Amino acid sequence: MIEARSLTKTFRDKKRGEIRAVEDLSFRVEPGRIYGLLGANGAGKTTALRLLATLLQPTSGTATVAGFDVVAEPARVRANVGFLATSTALYGRLTARETIAYFGRLNGLPDAEIAARIQRLADELDLHEFLDRRCEKFSTGMKQKTSIARTLIHDPAVMIFDEPTLGLDVMAARSVVRFVRECRARGKTVIYSTHVMSEVEKLCDTIGIIHGGRLLAEDTLAGLRARTGEQDMEEIFVRIAGTEAVA
Amino acid sequence: MNGKNIATVYGKELRDSLRDRRTLLSMIIIPLLVVPVLVYAVSRIGSRAYASAREEIPVVMLLGGADSPRTVAALRQSPRFRIVSEAAGYRQLISDKKIRAAVQIPPGFDAGLGAGAARPVVILHYQGELKSGFAVGEIEAFFRDVREKAVTASLAAHGLPASLVTPFAVQRENVAPPEKVGGNAIGGLVPYLIIMLCFTGAVYPAIDLTAGEKERGTMETLLCSPVARVDIVLGKFFTVLTSSLCAIGLSLLSMALTMALAGAGIGATVRGALPPLDPLGLAGVLAMVLPVAVLFSALLLTIALCAKSSKEAQTYLTPLAFVVLLPVAVGLLPGIELNSRLALVPILNLSLVCKEMLSGVWHWNYIALIFGSTCAYAGVALALAVRMFNREDVLFRS
């Protein structure tokens, strides 16, 4: 489970002064559910997810992830999180097997267990063909599959996806979406950030619309449709976030 | 701090680095090749240039001497140089290296020589130019002969023996072993080379493991793991240190091999360029360079981490190379002696103490002071690296 309570993050910029990237963000995601964080570029999605993954420390407020506090127990939070983003790349000079095994070791798994899990993940994600090839030669789809295996090696209870389909072709993006659904089916708590409206419609049980670092609305797709009187997700988003958000 | 996690990060980084051609180049290839290539190139090119300059018969212009036919005839007959007649603009001709020197015979030289009152002979030359220097040497040797013959003739005329002007000879005898002689001759260059390789061996991995990772997007992947940041930075630090030490170790190995080959008579010209060095002195240099390698590794890691791309990191680290080489170059200057104040100046202290150790001088108080102070600087640099690794504005700079 994820529970964010008044999460706030400010950055200091020499030119722009103090920037509130995330402000008073509160939401809750239950196991077996996908929470979609929808927002334009620069809305604060990535900062919010980095706070949950303990890559950044909140300026105020806190969150619990899989029962652990992000401020007090960051290492235990990370041990229970799988974080997949466009900014989380692979080591080009390592093979897919070496990469996945490395993260298994970093998560404290014994070698025998790692080998067994890699075998299982390779079966599930169809990695066998390129498992022992260096990642630098991979296609985008191969890279994405390897990244997914990397996030799953320690079988985390919580999955955090930050625009995971950005820059992917249709087939690779579809396999990511399928994988996110499988995570939900396995009972994992999933938070999924995107600015692609169609993905939100397809995937998310609850949608949070974020703009200027603030959560402007949170509901199911049906709830948001009822609230705005719009059917199309893009129209819903424009209604809530205002035209500036999508400009 | 978790030793197992540090070892895991170190193992991965080392494997990753060993698959990178640029790291291999700075860590293994350059240190292995730089000493033999440098020594062979310098000795071969140097000896060839010297031999070719020596073989040339210098062209020397004769100025004056119309009333000294004996001396002029002897000069023209000498096989040591080729005399050409006076021409206008001889100073420019020397500067342009058209002639190597000019010799000015004063008026009445022959007559004055017989009476023991000749005016001085003036040699015009190009200072610092090798071939002009050889010409000057030959002319001086010629006139030394002329002087000695004049003195001998004068002594004989008075019934005195020629040995009267040289009643005794002075001979030199070296008592220092060849290793110490070698240490004195190139003792300053060895630490220069080692410090340079220690630095260059650490530069590329430091950039690749920090700014390079940020640029490629793998830093964030790594930070998502439950491993503490101090473990990550130490794993990376030990990789950079390994590369630096590897560069030093291989350069010393290649230096030893080059010396052994030269000692065995393979490449005889090398012997002059790389005299034998005291193995104990070399071991001392290696021990003293260890904390400097730690200092470089931590410092380079910290600075490179502040950059958001490899290119930016290179921009930061290139000037640092000059900062490092400046104290080493100062240490090479004659007359700079190690004292308690200089013993606290990082890198310069190492350069000076290594020069002493290779010459067989062991000032244990300075050695302890230098080792201790460098360890302290290295500790501060490492603490700084860990601190920087915990700063969000450094890790997620965009």
Contacts between the chains, C-beta under 8 A, distances in Angstrom:
chain1	res1	chain2	res2	distance
A	11	B	393	7.7
A	12	B	393	7.9
A	50	B	396	7.6
A	53	B	224	5.9
A	55	B	220	6.7
A	55	B	223	5.4
A	55	B	224	6.9
A	55	B	395	8.0
A	55	B	396	7.4
A	56	B	392	5.5
A	56	B	396	7.1
A	57	B	392	7.0
A	75	B	226	4.6
A	75	B	227	7.7
A	75	B	228	6.3
A	76	B	226	7.2
A	78	B	224	6.2
A	78	B	225	6.3
A	78	B	226	4.2
A	79	B	226	4.0
A	81	B	224	7.2
A	83	B	224	4.2
A	85	B	220	7.0
A	86	B	217	7.8
A	87	B	217	5.1
A	87	B	220	5.0
A	88	B	217	6.5
A	88	B	218	7.9
A	88	B	220	5.2
A	88	B	221	4.2
A	88	B	224	6.5
A	89	B	216	5.4
A	89	B	217	3.3
A	89	B	218	5.1
A	89	B	220	8.0
A	89	B	221	6.2
A	90	B	218	6.9
A	90	B	221	7.2
A	91	B	12	7.8
A	91	B	16	6.0
A	91	B	218	5.5
A	92	B	216	7.0
A	93	B	16	5.0
A	93	B	19	4.2
A	93	B	20	6.2
A	94	B	12	7.4
A	94	B	15	7.3
A	94	B	16	6.2
A	98	B	12	7.9
A	98	B	15	7.5
A	102	B	8	7.3
A	102	B	12	5.0
A	103	B	225	6.1
A	105	B	8	4.7
A	106	B	5	6.9
A	106	B	8	6.1
A	106	B	9	7.7
A	106	B	222	7.9
A	106	B	225	4.0
A	106	B	226	7.0
A	106	B	227	5.0
A	107	B	225	6.5
A	107	B	226	6.1
A	108	B	226	7.4
A	134	B	19	8.0
A	150	B	221	7.4
